[in-house]
Amino acid sequence: MNFVIRRIAFYLVAFLVAATVNFALPRLMPGNPIDVMFAQQNSTLTPEARDALVATFGFASGPLHLQFLDYMKSVFTGDLGYSIRFYPQKVNQVLAYALPWTLLLAGTATLLAFCFGSIIGTFAAWRRGGMFDAIVTPVSLALQATPAVVIALTALFIFGVALKWLPTGYAFAPALDPAWSWEFIGSVALHGMMPIMSLMIVFVGGYLVTMRNNMIGQLGEDHVTMGLAKGLSDRRVQLNYAARNALLPSVTSLGLTLGAILGGSLVTEVVFNYPGLGQTLYIGIVTRDYPLIQGQLLIMTFATLLANLAVDLLYVFLDPRLRKA
């Protein structure tokens, strides 16, 4: 319990620091959100009309310390204000619509990458030096070094433009209304197939290489040698003795990735015009939508810290030494 309390206190302080940085970052960007909004519409404002807009979006002017106090109040009350780009919708409404799409896209891709990368990395390390390892390891390193935009654009051109097998954008067919029907679910699955696979390819190389290297380190440990000397099957030694311990750093990486997916899929979502949090953040940055940017970064921060806390607690389950300590 002391361990849990210490970790919660640590992440609470980290959240407050991150929230302060989150407040400062949008205001370091050049331009004013009100002026940007009307410049894009080729509109002009009278001084009176501009003052009225500034009063509506109270964050846009006034002393910084007062803006900061209002911002911190909104953080703890959950009222993130109105979005400039999507006015009169509130930031909570905009993010609530985008959140499920990002969870579906990036969450599915991350879990698939973790499972495939860990399994393939385990077998590559167990048969290190063989043909399987000689093929898998260079391919995974190449995937790990390839930018996400390259993979997304390549998939879009091959499967969407050249072969016309899959839709090139959005989350479902525009002619359909969201509903719990097989037609709508099938359309979502079809539209999500290409971005999910593109994002999975981006992630899988890192998990594979990490698991392979960890497994190779574990194969030289005494407990693995003892398991083989006791006559245990290769499968049991491989999974229960080596893979379980080698999985710990991969679980840490998974926790960091799960926390970052709420904004880390920005490139993929922009390429495929997918209506998730990444696309929403991009729109907010372009339009200088301070409340939207702050709300999105706040969600990313909270999700990352929460995922790290979950990993810390999961470590206690996976590593018996921590329970005894």
C-alpha positions as CSV (number, residue, x, y, z in Angstrom):
1,M,0.0,0.0,0.0
2,N,2.9,2.4,0.8
3,F,4.3,1.7,-2.7
4,V,0.9,2.5,-4.3
5,I,0.5,5.7,-2.3
6,R,4.0,6.9,-3.2
7,R,3.5,6.2,-6.9
8,I,0.1,8.0,-6.9
9,A,1.6,11.0,-5.2
10,F,4.5,11.1,-7.7
11,Y,2.2,11.0,-10.7
12,L,-0.1,13.6,-9.2
13,V,2.9,16.0,-9.0
14,A,3.9,15.1,-12.5
15,F,0.4,15.8,-13.8
16,L,0.4,19.3,-12.2
17,V,3.8,20.1,-13.8
18,A,2.6,18.8,-17.2
19,A,-0.6,20.8,-16.9
20,T,1.4,23.9,-16.4
21,V,3.5,23.2,-19.4
22,N,0.3,22.5,-21.3
23,F,-0.9,26.0,-20.5
24,A,2.3,27.6,-21.7
25,L,2.8,25.8,-25.0
26,P,-0.1,27.1,-27.0
27,R,0.6,30.7,-25.9
28,L,4.2,30.4,-27.3
29,M,2.8,29.8,-30.7
30,P,2.8,32.9,-33.0
31,G,-0.6,34.4,-33.9
32,N,-3.8,35.1,-32.1
33,P,-6.7,32.6,-32.3
34,I,-9.3,35.3,-32.9
35,D,-7.3,36.9,-35.7
36,V,-6.4,33.5,-37.3
37,M,-10.1,32.4,-37.3
38,F,-11.2,35.5,-39.2
39,A,-8.2,35.7,-41.5
40,Q,-9.0,32.2,-42.8
41,Q,-12.6,33.4,-43.5
42,N,-11.3,36.6,-45.2
43,S,-13.3,38.6,-42.7
44,T,-12.6,41.8,-40.9
45,L,-13.7,42.8,-37.4
46,T,-14.6,46.0,-35.9
47,P,-12.9,46.7,-32.5
48,E,-16.2,46.3,-30.7
49,A,-16.9,42.9,-32.4
50,R,-13.4,41.7,-31.6
51,D,-13.7,42.8,-28.0
52,A,-17.0,40.8,-27.8
53,L,-15.2,37.7,-29.1
54,V,-12.4,38.1,-26.7
55,A,-14.9,38.3,-23.9
56,T,-16.6,35.2,-25.1
57,F,-13.3,33.3,-25.3
58,G,-11.9,34.8,-22.1
59,F,-8.6,32.8,-22.5
60,A,-7.5,35.0,-25.4
61,S,-6.6,38.1,-23.5
62,G,-5.9,39.4,-20.0
63,P,-3.0,38.9,-17.6
64,L,-1.4,35.5,-17.8
65,H,-1.8,34.7,-14.2
66,L,-5.5,35.2,-14.4
67,Q,-5.7,33.0,-17.5
68,F,-3.6,30.4,-15.6
69,L,-6.0,30.4,-12.7
70,D,-9.0,30.0,-14.9
71,Y,-7.2,27.2,-16.8
72,M,-6.4,25.2,-13.6
73,K,-10.0,25.7,-12.5
74,S,-11.2,24.2,-15.7
75,V,-8.7,21.3,-15.4
76,F,-10.1,20.2,-12.1
77,T,-13.8,20.9,-12.9
78,G,-13.6,19.3,-16.3
79,D,-15.1,22.3,-18.1
80,L,-12.6,23.0,-20.9
81,G,-14.5,25.8,-22.4
82,Y,-15.7,26.4,-26.0
83,S,-13.8,25.3,-29.1
84,I,-13.0,28.2,-31.5
85,R,-12.8,26.0,-34.6
86,F,-16.0,24.0,-33.8
87,Y,-17.9,26.8,-32.0
88,P,-20.5,26.6,-30.4
89,Q,-19.5,23.1,-29.4
90,K,-17.6,22.7,-26.2
91,V,-14.1,21.1,-26.2
92,N,-15.5,18.2,-24.2
93,Q,-18.0,17.5,-26.9
94,V,-15.4,17.6,-29.7
95,L,-13.0,15.4,-27.9
96,A,-15.7,13.0,-26.8
97,Y,-16.6,12.4,-30.4
98,A,-13.0,11.9,-31.5
99,L,-11.9,9.7,-28.6
100,P,-13.7,6.4,-29.5
101,W,-12.2,6.5,-33.0
102,T,-8.7,6.9,-31.8
103,L,-9.1,4.2,-29.2
104,L,-10.4,1.9,-31.9
105,L,-7.6,2.8,-34.4
106,A,-4.6,3.1,-32.2
107,G,-5.6,0.8,-29.4
108,T,-6.3,-2.1,-31.8
109,A,-3.0,-1.4,-33.7
110,T,-1.0,-1.2,-30.5
111,L,-2.3,-4.4,-29.0
112,L,-1.9,-6.3,-32.3
113,A,1.7,-5.0,-32.6
114,F,2.5,-6.0,-29.0
115,C,1.1,-9.5,-29.4
116,F,2.7,-10.2,-32.8
117,G,6.0,-8.5,-31.8
118,S,6.3,-10.3,-28.5
119,I,5.5,-13.7,-30.0
120,I,7.7,-13.4,-33.0
121,G,10.5,-11.9,-30.9
122,T,10.4,-14.8,-28.5
123,F,10.7,-17.4,-31.2
124,A,13.4,-15.4,-33.0
125,A,15.5,-15.3,-29.8
126,W,14.9,-19.0,-29.1
127,R,16.1,-19.9,-32.6
128,R,18.7,-17.2,-32.8
129,G,21.2,-17.6,-35.6
130,G,18.7,-19.6,-37.7
131,M,17.0,-18.7,-40.9
132,F,13.9,-17.4,-39.1
133,D,15.9,-15.0,-37.0
134,A,18.0,-14.0,-40.0
135,I,14.9,-12.9,-41.9
136,V,12.8,-11.4,-39.1
137,T,15.4,-9.3,-37.3
138,P,16.5,-7.2,-40.3
139,V,12.9,-6.7,-41.4
140,S,11.9,-5.5,-37.9
141,L,14.8,-3.1,-37.8
142,A,13.8,-1.7,-41.2
143,L,10.2,-1.3,-40.0
144,Q,11.3,0.4,-36.8
145,A,13.4,2.9,-38.8
146,T,10.6,3.7,-41.4
147,P,8.6,6.9,-40.7
148,A,4.9,6.4,-40.1
149,V,4.0,8.8,-42.9
150,V,5.9,6.7,-45.4
151,I,4.1,3.5,-44.4
152,A,0.7,5.3,-44.4
153,L,1.2,6.9,-47.8
154,T,2.5,3.7,-49.3
155,A,-0.5,1.7,-48.1
156,L,-2.8,4.4,-49.3
157,F,-1.4,4.4,-52.8
158,I,-1.2,0.7,-53.2
159,F,-4.4,-0.6,-51.6
160,G,-6.5,2.6,-51.9
161,V,-5.5,4.2,-55.2
162,A,-3.8,1.6,-57.4
163,L,-5.7,-1.6,-56.4
164,K,-8.8,0.1,-55.1
165,W,-9.3,-2.7,-52.5
166,L,-9.9,-0.4,-49.5
167,P,-11.5,3.0,-48.9
168,T,-9.0,5.9,-48.9
169,G,-10.3,7.9,-46.0
170,Y,-12.7,8.6,-43.2
171,A,-14.0,6.1,-40.6
172,F,-17.1,4.9,-42.4
173,A,-19.1,5.5,-45.6
174,P,-20.5,9.1,-45.7
175,A,-23.9,7.8,-46.8
176,L,-24.4,5.8,-43.5
177,D,-25.6,7.2,-40.2
178,P,-23.9,5.8,-37.1
179,A,-25.9,3.0,-35.7
180,W,-25.5,-0.5,-34.1
181,S,-26.1,-2.3,-37.4
182,W,-24.1,-4.8,-39.3
183,E,-23.9,-2.5,-42.3
184,F,-22.4,0.3,-40.2
185,I,-20.0,-2.0,-38.3
186,G,-18.8,-3.6,-41.5
187,S,-18.2,-0.1,-43.0
188,V,-16.2,0.9,-39.9
189,A,-14.1,-2.3,-40.1
190,L,-13.5,-1.8,-43.8
191,H,-12.4,1.8,-43.5
192,G,-10.3,1.1,-40.4
193,M,-8.4,-1.9,-41.9
194,M,-5.8,0.1,-43.8
195,P,-5.0,2.7,-41.0
196,I,-4.9,0.0,-38.3
197,M,-2.5,-2.2,-40.3
198,S,-0.3,0.8,-41.2
199,L,-0.1,1.8,-37.6
200,M,0.6,-1.8,-36.5
201,I,3.5,-2.0,-38.9
202,V,4.9,1.2,-37.3
203,F,4.8,-0.3,-33.8
204,V,5.5,-4.0,-34.3
205,G,9.3,-3.6,-35.1
206,G,10.0,-2.0,-31.8
207,Y,8.2,-4.7,-29.8
208,L,9.9,-7.4,-31.8
209,V,13.4,-6.1,-31.3
210,T,12.9,-5.4,-27.6
211,M,11.5,-8.8,-26.9
212,R,14.2,-10.6,-28.9
213,N,17.0,-8.8,-27.1
214,N,15.4,-9.3,-23.7
215,M,14.9,-13.0,-24.4
216,I,18.6,-13.5,-25.5
217,G,19.6,-11.9,-22.2
218,Q,17.3,-14.2,-20.2
219,L,18.5,-17.4,-22.0
220,G,21.9,-17.0,-20.3
221,E,20.4,-16.7,-16.8
222,D,20.8,-19.4,-14.2
223,H,17.1,-20.1,-13.7
224,V,16.7,-20.9,-17.5
225,T,19.7,-23.3,-17.3
226,M,18.3,-24.9,-14.2
227,G,14.9,-25.4,-15.9
228,L,16.6,-27.2,-18.8
229,A,18.7,-29.3,-16.4
230,K,15.6,-30.4,-14.6
231,G,14.3,-31.9,-17.8
232,L,11.4,-29.4,-18.4
233,S,10.1,-29.1,-21.9
234,D,11.5,-26.4,-24.2
235,R,8.1,-24.8,-24.4
236,R,7.7,-24.5,-20.7
237,V,11.2,-23.1,-20.2
238,Q,10.8,-20.8,-23.1
239,L,7.4,-19.3,-22.0
240,N,7.4,-19.6,-18.2
241,Y,11.1,-19.1,-17.4
242,A,12.5,-16.9,-20.1
243,A,9.6,-15.1,-21.8
244,R,7.8,-14.1,-18.6
245,N,10.9,-12.2,-17.3
246,A,11.8,-10.8,-20.8
247,L,8.3,-9.4,-21.0
248,L,8.8,-6.8,-18.3
249,P,10.5,-4.2,-20.4
250,S,8.0,-4.8,-23.2
251,V,5.1,-4.2,-20.7
252,T,6.7,-0.9,-19.8
253,S,6.9,0.0,-23.5
254,L,3.3,-1.0,-24.0
255,G,2.2,1.2,-21.1
256,L,4.0,4.2,-22.6
257,T,2.6,3.5,-26.0
258,L,-1.0,3.1,-24.7
259,G,-0.7,6.4,-23.0
260,A,0.6,8.1,-26.1
261,I,-1.8,6.6,-28.6
262,L,-4.3,9.3,-27.9
263,G,-2.2,11.7,-29.9
264,G,0.5,9.6,-31.3
265,S,-1.6,8.5,-34.3
266,L,-1.7,12.0,-35.6
267,V,0.2,11.3,-38.9
268,T,-1.9,8.2,-39.7
269,E,-5.1,10.0,-38.9
270,V,-4.2,13.0,-41.1
271,V,-3.2,10.8,-44.0
272,F,-6.4,8.8,-43.9
273,N,-8.6,11.7,-42.8
274,Y,-9.6,9.6,-39.8
275,P,-11.8,11.6,-37.3
276,G,-9.7,10.8,-34.2
277,L,-7.9,12.8,-31.6
278,G,-4.8,13.2,-33.8
279,Q,-6.7,14.8,-36.6
280,T,-8.5,16.9,-34.1
281,L,-5.2,18.1,-32.6
282,Y,-3.9,18.9,-36.0
283,I,-7.0,21.1,-36.7
284,G,-6.6,22.8,-33.4
285,I,-3.0,23.6,-34.0
286,V,-3.7,25.1,-37.5
287,T,-6.5,27.2,-36.2
288,R,-4.8,28.2,-32.9
289,D,-7.7,26.7,-31.0
290,Y,-6.1,27.1,-27.5
291,P,-8.9,25.3,-25.5
292,L,-8.9,22.4,-28.0
293,I,-5.1,22.0,-28.0
294,Q,-5.0,22.2,-24.2
295,G,-7.8,19.7,-23.8
296,Q,-6.2,17.2,-26.1
297,L,-2.7,17.5,-24.5
298,L,-4.4,17.2,-21.1
299,I,-6.0,13.9,-22.1
300,M,-2.6,12.7,-23.5
301,T,-0.9,13.6,-20.3
302,F,-3.4,12.0,-18.1
303,A,-3.5,8.8,-20.2
304,T,0.3,8.5,-20.2
305,L,0.6,8.9,-16.4
306,L,-2.3,6.6,-15.8
307,A,-0.7,4.0,-18.1
308,N,2.6,4.3,-16.3
309,L,0.9,3.9,-12.9
310,A,-0.8,0.7,-14.3
311,V,2.5,-0.6,-15.4
312,D,4.1,0.0,-12.0
313,L,1.3,-2.0,-10.4
314,L,1.5,-4.7,-13.0
315,Y,5.2,-5.1,-12.3
316,V,4.3,-6.2,-8.8
317,F,2.3,-9.0,-10.3
318,L,4.8,-10.0,-12.9
319,D,8.0,-9.8,-10.7
320,P,7.7,-11.7,-7.4
321,R,10.8,-9.9,-6.1
322,L,8.8,-6.6,-5.9
323,R,6.1,-8.3,-3.8
324,K,8.7,-9.6,-1.3
325,A,10.4,-6.1,-1.2
